[in-house]
């Protein structure tokens, strides 16, 4: 394993950008794949779109829970790498692989067995219910490989390798789009699975990405290589969980809140449900940019703290915030401007298009606030402070977003008002994240 690239840690806003741009491209590729999945099923109708949205929601839940736990991996691997304790960092990477493989396998089995119950939980009825259950059963076996991919990519980013995830994303995206389109329409002599082709094609791309990552990691082509892969170290798992469990709990609370919000929307009908999903997918092109700066901020804050350089750690956090606000605001304006043609591209249903455009306008105006959450949230987690984001999420999501939306729903407010309740959530989060990061209590989140 070559450590020469770690002799000096890149600094300031330039360092943030150098780590962020490959992640931006990587995440834009993933967002494109998700858009294609919705577009493919959108050709079949709103019920099929509802099925794909339910499948993507469960995928997001798994990703969120794993990402929460992996906040521990990011903090520990980045800090040890910054302190030049490369062997220790490698052991945490190996332990992460074992951990996510187990969690993802259990998730695959549970989702397959309880697909009907999950669809019922989302308040879906009729064809939307049947299609959603079938979609979940089609994609759930592939969640094992989805989780392994997330685990290894997170570890690679923590040591500053952001180009390998970009290459993997390119391979997965190209293969995923080809398979989703082909399997949904029976092209090139392949079996026509209809709308389920989107689930199967996406799943095969997860499998391909995970296998490539495992192969190049095992053969020593990366900065990190597996250490004692068959030996499980419970002590390192405890360290990962000690830092990661508040973040995992945060993600669980976030997903519970989002799910509750989505259930409220479902009561307004399939059109509102589909519009929310389409709007989120279109805006994901902006969201993933913020997530990329979150990754860069987390990596650099962790590495600089490991190198005992507090000044650069703070500069990395604030630099990530500034670049994130600028980038997400620009993308948000572009998406808002093209809201209607983008929505019309996704589905041929006038009511869904109308509601999607309204949702995009509302969320587009919130991009600067969301940028603060992404960037400073990542910086705090990279420092090992996972409790502050937990408290912020609990306060803003459950006590403001869901509560306000429930009150509006109780008084039979139009769906547009439910969408608008998101603004209060992100406004509170933005102020809270700035206040917490300025306090600098996160510096001592991990005791040496």
C-alpha positions as CSV (number, residue, x, y, z in Angstrom):
1,X,0.0,0.0,0.0
2,X,1.4,3.4,-1.0
3,X,1.2,6.1,1.6
4,X,3.2,8.8,-0.2
5,X,0.0,10.7,-1.1
6,X,-0.8,11.1,2.6
7,X,2.4,12.9,3.6
8,X,0.6,16.2,3.5
9,X,-3.1,16.9,3.9
10,X,-4.7,19.3,1.4
11,X,-5.9,22.5,3.0
12,X,-8.6,25.2,2.9
13,X,-11.3,25.7,0.3
14,X,-9.0,24.4,-2.4
15,X,-8.6,21.2,-0.5
16,X,-12.4,20.9,-0.1
17,X,-12.9,21.4,-3.8
18,X,-10.2,18.9,-4.8
19,X,-12.0,16.2,-2.7
20,X,-15.5,17.4,-3.6
21,X,-15.4,17.5,-7.4
22,X,-15.0,13.8,-8.0
23,X,-17.7,13.1,-5.4
24,X,-20.0,15.6,-7.2
25,X,-19.5,13.7,-10.5
26,X,-20.0,10.4,-8.7
27,X,-23.2,11.5,-7.0
28,X,-24.5,13.1,-10.1
29,X,-24.1,9.8,-11.9
30,X,-26.1,8.0,-9.1
31,X,-28.8,10.7,-9.3
32,X,-29.0,10.2,-13.1
33,X,-29.5,6.5,-12.5
34,X,-32.4,7.2,-10.1
35,X,-33.9,9.7,-12.6
36,X,-33.8,7.0,-15.3
37,X,-35.4,4.5,-13.0
38,X,-38.4,6.9,-12.4
39,X,-38.5,7.8,-16.1
40,X,-38.6,4.1,-17.1
41,X,-41.5,3.3,-14.8
42,X,-43.1,6.7,-15.6
43,X,-43.9,5.3,-19.1
44,X,-46.1,2.7,-17.5
45,X,-48.2,5.1,-15.3
46,X,-48.6,6.7,-11.8
47,X,-49.1,3.4,-10.0
48,X,-45.8,2.1,-11.3
49,X,-44.1,5.4,-10.4
50,X,-45.5,4.9,-6.9
51,X,-44.0,1.4,-6.8
52,X,-40.6,2.7,-7.8
53,X,-40.8,5.6,-5.3
54,X,-41.5,3.1,-2.5
55,X,-38.6,1.0,-3.6
56,X,-36.3,4.0,-3.7
57,X,-37.6,5.1,-0.3
58,X,-36.6,1.8,1.2
59,X,-33.2,2.0,-0.5
60,X,-32.8,5.5,1.0
61,X,-33.6,4.1,4.4
62,X,-31.0,1.4,4.2
63,X,-28.5,3.9,2.8
64,X,-29.3,6.3,5.6
65,X,-28.9,3.8,8.4
66,X,-25.6,2.5,7.0
67,X,-24.4,6.0,6.4
68,X,-25.2,6.8,10.0
69,X,-23.2,3.9,11.3
70,X,-20.4,4.6,8.8
71,X,-20.0,8.1,10.3
72,X,-18.0,6.2,12.8
73,X,-15.9,4.7,10.0
74,X,-15.3,8.1,8.5
75,X,-14.2,9.8,11.7
76,X,-11.9,6.9,12.8
77,X,-10.4,6.1,9.5
78,X,-9.8,9.8,8.6
79,X,-8.4,10.6,12.0
80,X,-6.0,7.7,12.0
81,X,-5.0,8.4,8.4
82,X,-4.3,12.0,9.3
83,X,-2.2,10.9,12.2
84,X,-0.3,8.5,9.8
85,X,-1.5,5.4,11.7
86,X,-2.2,3.6,8.4
87,X,-2.3,0.1,9.7
88,X,-4.9,1.1,12.3
89,X,-7.0,2.8,9.6
90,X,-6.8,-0.3,7.5
91,X,-8.1,-2.5,10.3
92,X,-11.1,-0.2,10.6
93,X,-11.8,-0.5,6.9
94,X,-11.8,-4.3,7.1
95,X,-14.1,-4.2,10.1
96,X,-16.4,-1.9,8.3
97,X,-16.7,-4.4,5.4
98,X,-17.6,-7.2,7.8
99,X,-20.2,-5.0,9.6
100,X,-22.0,-3.6,6.5
101,X,-22.1,-7.1,4.9
102,X,-24.0,-8.5,7.9
103,X,-26.4,-5.6,8.2
104,X,-27.2,-5.6,4.5
105,X,-27.8,-9.3,4.4
106,X,-30.3,-9.1,7.2
107,X,-32.0,-6.1,5.6
108,X,-32.3,-8.0,2.3
109,X,-34.0,-10.9,4.0
110,X,-36.4,-8.8,6.1
111,X,-37.5,-6.6,3.2
112,X,-38.2,-9.6,1.0
113,X,-40.2,-11.3,3.7
114,X,-42.2,-8.2,4.6
115,X,-42.7,-6.5,1.3
116,X,-46.5,-6.4,1.6
117,X,-46.4,-5.0,5.1
118,X,-44.0,-2.3,4.0
119,X,-46.2,-1.3,1.0
120,X,-49.3,-1.2,3.3
121,X,-47.3,1.0,5.8
122,X,-47.0,3.6,3.0
123,X,-50.8,3.7,2.8
124,X,-50.8,2.5,-0.8
125,X,-53.9,0.8,-2.2
126,X,-55.0,-1.2,-5.2
127,X,-52.5,-1.6,-8.1
128,X,-50.0,0.8,-6.4
129,X,-49.9,-1.6,-3.4
130,X,-49.4,-4.7,-5.6
131,X,-46.8,-3.1,-7.8
132,X,-44.8,-1.8,-4.8
133,X,-44.7,-5.2,-3.1
134,X,-43.5,-6.8,-6.3
135,X,-40.9,-4.0,-6.8
136,X,-39.5,-4.5,-3.3
137,X,-39.2,-8.3,-3.7
138,X,-37.4,-7.8,-7.0
139,X,-34.7,-5.4,-5.7
140,X,-34.3,-6.7,-2.1
141,X,-31.9,-9.5,-2.8
142,X,-29.4,-7.0,-4.2
143,X,-29.3,-4.9,-1.0
144,X,-26.4,-7.0,0.3
145,X,-24.2,-5.7,-2.6
146,X,-25.6,-2.2,-2.2
147,X,-24.5,-2.1,1.4
148,X,-21.0,-3.5,0.7
149,X,-20.5,-0.9,-2.0
150,X,-21.5,1.9,0.4
151,X,-19.2,0.6,3.1
152,X,-16.1,0.4,1.0
153,X,-16.7,3.7,-0.8
154,X,-17.2,5.5,2.5
155,X,-13.9,4.1,3.8
156,X,-12.0,5.0,0.6
157,X,-13.4,8.6,0.8
158,X,-12.2,8.8,4.4
159,X,-8.6,8.3,3.4
160,X,-9.0,10.8,0.6
161,X,-9.5,8.4,-2.4
162,X,-12.4,10.0,-4.2
163,X,-11.5,8.9,-7.8
164,X,-12.0,5.2,-7.3
165,X,-15.7,5.8,-6.2
166,X,-16.1,7.9,-9.4
167,X,-14.9,5.1,-11.6
168,X,-17.1,2.6,-9.9
169,X,-20.1,5.0,-10.2
170,X,-19.4,5.4,-13.9
171,X,-19.4,1.6,-14.5
172,X,-22.5,1.1,-12.3
173,X,-24.4,4.0,-13.9
174,X,-23.8,2.9,-17.5
175,X,-24.6,-0.7,-16.8
176,X,-27.6,0.2,-14.7
177,X,-29.2,2.5,-17.3
178,X,-28.6,0.0,-20.0
179,X,-30.1,-2.9,-18.0
180,X,-33.1,-0.8,-16.6
181,X,-34.1,0.3,-20.1
182,X,-33.5,-3.0,-21.7
183,X,-35.1,-5.2,-19.1
184,X,-38.2,-2.9,-18.8
185,X,-38.8,-3.1,-22.6
186,X,-37.3,-6.4,-23.7
187,X,-34.6,-4.9,-25.9
188,X,-31.7,-6.8,-27.3
189,X,-33.5,-10.2,-26.9
190,X,-33.6,-9.8,-23.1
191,X,-36.7,-10.8,-21.2
192,X,-39.3,-8.1,-20.8
193,X,-39.9,-7.6,-17.0
194,X,-42.0,-4.5,-17.5
195,X,-41.7,-1.9,-14.7
196,X,-39.8,-4.5,-12.6
197,X,-37.0,-4.2,-15.1
198,X,-36.0,-1.0,-13.3
199,X,-35.6,-2.9,-10.0
200,X,-33.7,-5.8,-11.5
201,X,-31.4,-3.6,-13.7
202,X,-30.6,-1.4,-10.8
203,X,-29.9,-4.4,-8.6
204,X,-27.5,-5.9,-11.1
205,X,-25.6,-2.7,-11.2
206,X,-25.2,-2.9,-7.3
207,X,-23.9,-6.4,-7.7
208,X,-21.4,-5.4,-10.4
209,X,-20.1,-2.4,-8.4
210,X,-19.6,-4.4,-5.2
211,X,-17.8,-7.2,-7.0
212,X,-15.4,-4.8,-8.7
213,X,-14.7,-3.0,-5.4
214,X,-14.0,-6.2,-3.5
215,X,-11.7,-7.4,-6.3
216,X,-9.5,-4.3,-6.5
217,X,-9.5,-3.9,-2.8
218,X,-8.4,-7.5,-2.2
219,X,-5.7,-7.4,-4.9
220,X,-4.1,-4.3,-3.3
221,X,-4.8,-1.8,-6.1
222,X,-6.2,0.8,-3.6
223,X,-4.6,2.9,-0.9
224,X,-6.2,0.5,1.6
225,X,-6.1,-3.3,1.5
226,X,-7.9,-5.9,3.6
227,X,-6.3,-7.0,6.9
228,X,-7.4,-10.2,8.6
229,X,-10.6,-10.4,6.6
230,X,-11.8,-13.6,8.3
231,X,-11.0,-12.4,11.8
232,X,-13.7,-10.3,13.5
233,X,-12.6,-7.6,16.0
234,X,-15.6,-6.7,18.3
235,X,-13.6,-3.9,19.9
236,X,-13.3,-1.9,16.7
237,X,-16.9,-2.5,16.0
238,X,-17.7,-1.0,19.4
239,X,-15.6,2.1,18.5
240,X,-17.4,2.5,15.2
241,X,-20.8,2.2,16.9
242,X,-19.8,4.5,19.8
243,X,-19.3,7.3,17.3
244,X,-21.8,6.0,14.6
245,X,-24.8,5.1,16.7
246,X,-26.0,8.7,17.3
247,X,-25.7,9.3,13.5
248,X,-27.5,6.1,12.8
249,X,-30.2,7.1,15.3
250,X,-30.3,10.5,13.6
251,X,-30.8,8.8,10.2
252,X,-33.5,6.5,11.6
253,X,-35.3,9.6,13.1
254,X,-34.9,11.4,9.7
255,X,-36.3,8.4,7.8
256,X,-39.2,8.0,10.2
257,X,-40.0,11.7,9.8
258,X,-39.7,11.5,6.0
259,X,-41.9,8.4,6.0
260,X,-44.5,10.1,8.2
261,X,-44.4,13.1,5.9
262,X,-44.8,10.8,2.9
263,X,-47.7,9.0,4.4
264,X,-49.5,12.3,4.9
265,X,-48.9,13.1,1.3
266,X,-50.2,9.7,0.2
267,X,-53.6,10.5,1.8
268,X,-53.9,13.3,-0.8
269,X,-53.8,10.6,-3.6
270,X,-51.4,8.9,-6.0
271,X,-50.8,12.1,-7.9
272,X,-49.4,13.9,-4.9
273,X,-47.4,10.9,-3.9
274,X,-45.9,10.6,-7.3
275,X,-45.3,14.3,-7.6
276,X,-43.3,14.3,-4.3
277,X,-41.1,11.5,-5.6
278,X,-40.5,13.0,-9.0
279,X,-39.7,16.4,-7.4
280,X,-37.2,14.9,-5.0
281,X,-35.5,13.0,-7.9
282,X,-35.2,16.1,-10.0
283,X,-33.8,18.1,-7.1
284,X,-31.4,15.3,-6.2
285,X,-29.0,16.8,-8.8
286,X,-28.6,19.7,-6.3
287,X,-28.8,17.5,-3.2
288,X,-25.9,15.3,-4.3
289,X,-23.7,18.4,-4.7
290,X,-24.3,19.3,-1.0
291,X,-23.7,15.7,-0.1
292,X,-20.3,15.8,-1.9
293,X,-19.2,18.8,0.1
294,X,-20.4,17.0,3.2
295,X,-18.0,14.1,2.3
296,X,-15.1,16.5,1.6
297,X,-15.7,18.5,4.8
298,X,-15.9,15.3,6.9
299,X,-12.7,13.9,5.4
300,X,-10.6,17.0,5.9
301,X,-11.9,17.9,9.3
302,X,-11.2,14.4,10.5
303,X,-7.7,14.3,9.0
304,X,-6.7,17.7,10.2
305,X,-7.9,16.9,13.7
306,X,-5.8,13.7,13.5
307,X,-2.8,15.8,12.6
308,X,-3.6,18.2,15.5
309,X,-4.2,21.1,13.2
310,X,-7.4,22.8,14.6
311,X,-7.0,25.9,12.4
312,X,-7.2,23.9,9.2
313,X,-10.0,21.7,10.5
314,X,-12.1,24.9,11.1
315,X,-11.1,26.3,7.7
316,X,-12.2,23.1,6.0
317,X,-15.6,23.2,7.6
318,X,-16.4,26.8,6.8
319,X,-14.9,26.4,3.3
320,X,-17.2,23.4,2.6
321,X,-20.2,25.5,3.7
322,X,-19.3,28.4,1.4
323,X,-18.7,26.3,-1.6
324,X,-21.8,24.2,-0.9
325,X,-24.1,27.3,-0.6
326,X,-22.7,28.7,-3.9
327,X,-23.0,25.4,-5.8
328,X,-26.4,24.4,-4.6
329,X,-27.9,27.8,-5.1
330,X,-26.8,27.9,-8.7
331,X,-28.1,24.4,-9.4
332,X,-31.3,25.2,-7.5
333,X,-32.0,28.2,-9.7
334,X,-31.3,26.2,-12.9
335,X,-33.7,23.4,-11.8
336,X,-36.4,25.8,-10.8
337,X,-36.2,27.5,-14.1
338,X,-36.6,24.2,-16.0
339,X,-39.1,22.7,-13.4
340,X,-42.0,22.1,-15.9
341,X,-40.1,20.6,-18.8
342,X,-38.2,18.3,-16.4
343,X,-41.4,17.2,-14.8
344,X,-43.0,16.7,-18.1
345,X,-40.1,14.6,-19.2
346,X,-40.6,12.3,-16.2
347,X,-44.3,11.6,-16.6
348,X,-47.3,12.3,-18.9
349,X,-49.9,13.2,-16.2
350,X,-51.0,16.9,-15.9
351,X,-51.9,16.8,-12.2
352,X,-48.6,15.1,-11.3
353,X,-46.7,17.6,-13.4
354,X,-48.5,20.6,-11.8
355,X,-47.7,19.4,-8.2
356,X,-44.2,18.4,-9.1
357,X,-43.5,21.9,-10.4
358,X,-44.9,23.5,-7.2
359,X,-42.8,21.2,-5.1
360,X,-39.6,22.0,-7.1
361,X,-40.2,25.7,-6.8
362,X,-40.6,25.5,-3.0
363,X,-37.6,23.2,-2.5
364,X,-35.5,25.1,-4.9
365,X,-35.8,28.2,-2.8
366,X,-34.4,26.3,0.2
367,X,-31.1,25.2,-1.4
368,X,-28.9,27.6,0.5
369,X,-30.3,26.4,3.8
370,X,-30.0,22.7,2.8
371,X,-26.3,23.5,1.8
372,X,-25.6,24.5,5.4
373,X,-27.1,21.3,6.7
374,X,-25.1,19.1,4.3
375,X,-21.7,20.9,4.7
376,X,-21.6,21.6,8.4
377,X,-23.3,18.3,9.3
378,X,-20.6,16.5,7.4
379,X,-17.9,18.5,9.1
380,X,-19.3,17.7,12.6
381,X,-19.5,14.0,11.8
382,X,-16.0,14.0,10.4
383,X,-14.9,15.4,13.8
384,X,-16.7,12.6,15.5
385,X,-19.5,14.8,16.9
386,X,-22.5,12.8,15.8
387,X,-24.7,13.8,18.8
388,X,-25.2,17.4,17.6
389,X,-26.7,16.5,14.2
390,X,-28.9,14.0,16.0
391,X,-30.4,16.7,18.3
392,X,-30.8,19.1,15.4
393,X,-32.6,16.6,13.3
394,X,-34.8,15.6,16.2
395,X,-35.7,19.2,16.8
396,X,-36.3,20.3,13.3
397,X,-37.7,17.2,11.6
398,X,-40.1,15.7,14.2
399,X,-41.0,18.7,16.3
400,X,-41.3,21.2,13.4
401,X,-41.7,19.5,9.9
402,X,-43.9,16.6,10.9
403,X,-45.8,18.5,13.6
404,X,-46.6,21.4,11.3
405,X,-47.6,19.2,8.4
406,X,-49.8,17.2,10.7
407,X,-51.6,20.3,11.9
408,X,-52.1,21.5,8.3
409,X,-53.4,18.0,7.4
410,X,-55.8,18.1,10.3
411,X,-57.3,21.3,9.1
412,X,-57.6,19.9,5.6
413,X,-55.0,22.3,4.1
414,X,-54.2,21.8,0.4
415,X,-51.2,19.6,-0.5
416,X,-49.3,22.8,-1.5
417,X,-49.3,23.9,2.1
418,X,-48.0,20.5,3.3
419,X,-45.1,20.9,0.8
420,X,-44.4,24.5,2.1
421,X,-44.0,23.2,5.7
422,X,-40.6,22.1,4.7
423,X,-39.3,25.6,4.8
424,X,-39.6,25.9,8.6
425,X,-37.6,22.7,9.0
426,X,-34.6,23.8,7.0
427,X,-34.6,27.3,8.4
428,X,-34.3,26.0,11.9
429,X,-31.6,23.5,10.9
430,X,-29.5,26.1,9.2
431,X,-29.3,28.4,12.2
432,X,-28.6,25.5,14.6
433,X,-25.8,24.0,12.5
434,X,-24.0,27.4,12.3
435,X,-24.3,27.9,16.0
436,X,-23.0,24.4,16.9
437,X,-20.0,24.6,14.5
438,X,-19.1,28.1,15.8
439,X,-19.1,26.7,19.4
440,X,-16.1,24.4,18.6
441,X,-17.2,21.8,21.1
442,X,-16.9,19.2,18.3
443,X,-13.1,19.5,18.5
444,X,-13.1,17.2,21.6
445,X,-15.7,14.8,20.4
446,X,-13.1,11.9,20.1
447,X,-10.9,11.5,23.1
448,X,-7.3,10.4,22.2
